[in-house]
Amino acid sequence: MLKLDKESKKNKKKVIVYLVAILVISFLIKNKIKLVTEVTSLIFNPLQSEIYKTEQKFENIGQGILNFNDLVKENRENKAKIALLETELHLHKELEAENERLKKLLEIKKGKPDLKIGVVTFRHRYDMYESFTVNLGEDNNIKKNMVAVIGNNLVGKVGVVDKESSIIETINSEKFNISVNNNLEILGIVRGDGSDPRKLLFIPSVNDENINIGDTLYTSGISDIFPKGLIVGKIVSKAKEEGMFTVEPAVDVSKLTEVIIIGKGVE
C-alpha cells in the first residue's frame, strides 16, 4: 500500500510538473507570437506605409500622364482649329484682294473696249521676274510688242504670241531696254539688272546734277511701242557701275495675277 501511495504521489507530481510546463510553454509561445507580431509590425508597417505612398505616387503620376496626354491632344486639336481658321482668313483676304483688283481692272476698262485683261497662267520658277504666260493669244487679237501694264505702271511687252496664249517679257529682263525720263525730262535708258532680277538699272544720257535718289522714271514716248508717261520705277540708289542708278520697279512682276494689254503692237 505504501508503495502505491508513493507511486501515486509521484504520478501526481509529474502531472503537476507537466501541467506547469505546458502552461509555461503556452505562456512563452503566446508571448513569443505577440513579440514576433510586434517586431514584424515594427519592421513591416513602415515598409508597407512606404509601399502605399509609392503606389499612390505612381497612381498620381499615371493620372498626371493621362491628364498630360489629354492636354497634348487638346492642344493639337486647338492648333489644328487655329490653323484652319487662319487658312480661311487668308483665303478670305485673298478673295477680297482679288475682287478689289478685278474691280480696278474693270474700272480701267470702262470706256476703253480695246483694253484686254490677261490672266497669268504660267511662270517659270527659275524665271520669276523676266517673263510669264497669259491666257490671251492670236484668237484674242494679241500681237507682238503690245504693252502690258497694271494701272499706269509698266509691266513689259508681248514677246511671243501663240493661238491661245502669249509670253510677256517684263522690264526686269536684262535684254529689255526702254527710253525713260525723270520729272525734269532728263532722258536715259532703263534695263534689267543682271545681278539682281528684282531691280532695274537707269543709265542717264548725260551726267546731270538734277538726277536724284527718289526720282520717279516714266516712259519717254520716244519709242513706237510704249506710250509716254507710264511709270517704270523709282531711283533708290547709285549703282556699282559708274554713272548708273539702281531702280525699284513700280510693279513686283513675280506677284502679278493679271495684266492689261494695250497698244496696237508692232510687227
Secondary structure, DSSP 8 states (H G I E B T S, - for coil): -HHHHHHHHHHHHHHHHHHHHHHHHHHHHHHHHHHHHHHHHHHHHHHHHHHHHHHHHHHHHHHHHHHHHHHHHHHHHHHHHHHHHHHHHHHHHHHHHHHHHHHHHHHHHTT-TT-EEEEEEE--TT-TTTEEEES--GGGT--TT-EEEETTEEEEEEEEE-SS-EEEEETTSTT-EEEEE-TT--EEEEEE-TT-TT-EEEEESS--TT--TT-EEEE-S-SSSS-TT-EEEEEEEE-SSTT-EEEEESS-GGG-SEEEEES----
